[in-house]
Amino acid sequence: MKPIIVDTNIIFSALINSHSRIASLLLDSKHTLLMPEFGFVELFKHKEKICKVSKHTPVQPMHYRMHGC
């Protein structure tokens, strides 16, 4: 299967609402998902806002980085 390049905004959306269709599609994908390195920088820069809006603890969003995104 070909890898899929995922836009950082899509990752933001999936992290904010982990029960959304977007999050399900990303986490259940059989494809390799790729994101530019600067996307991880942006996620880290906005991690407090992501955690506040999503009600995740600071560790949970990084879990997605290592497992699926």
N, C-alpha and C positions, 0 to 999 in steps of 0.2 A: 504494500500500500504506500501511496505517496504521502509524505508529511504535509501537514496543514499549518500554515503560518497564521497565528491568531493575533488579532489586534489587541493592544493593551486595554482599550476601552471595553472589549468583550470580557477580558479577565477581570477588570474592575467590576463589571456587572455581575459576573458569576460569584465573585467574592462577597459582594454586598448582599446578594440574595442566593444563597447556596441551594435553595429549593426550586430555583427557576428552571425553565426549559433549557436555557443557555448553559447553566451549570451542569445539568444532567447530560447534555450533549457533549460537553467537554470532558467530563469525568468518565463517561461511558464509551468514549471514542476508542475505536480500534486503531486509529491513525496515530502517528507520532505528532504531537503538537509542538510547534516552535513559536517562540516569541523573541524579538530582538532583545539584546542585553539591556538596552536603555529602558525597556519595559519593566524589568525587575527593579531598576533604579527608581522609576516612577512609582511603582507599587510600594517600595520601601519608604519613599519620601512621603507618601500619603497613607501609610499604614495606620496611623492614629485615627484618621477620618474614616477609613474603611472599617476599623474595629468599632468605632462609635456608631456608625450607621448600621452595620451588620450585627452588632452585639456579639461579635467574636472576641475571644481573648487575643492578645498579640501573637500568640503562638499558632493559633488555628490558621490564619491566612498563609503563613509560611508552609504549612502542611500541604496546601494545594500546589505550591511551587515545586515541592519535591515529589508529589504524587499526582501526576496527571497534567500539569500545565508546564 
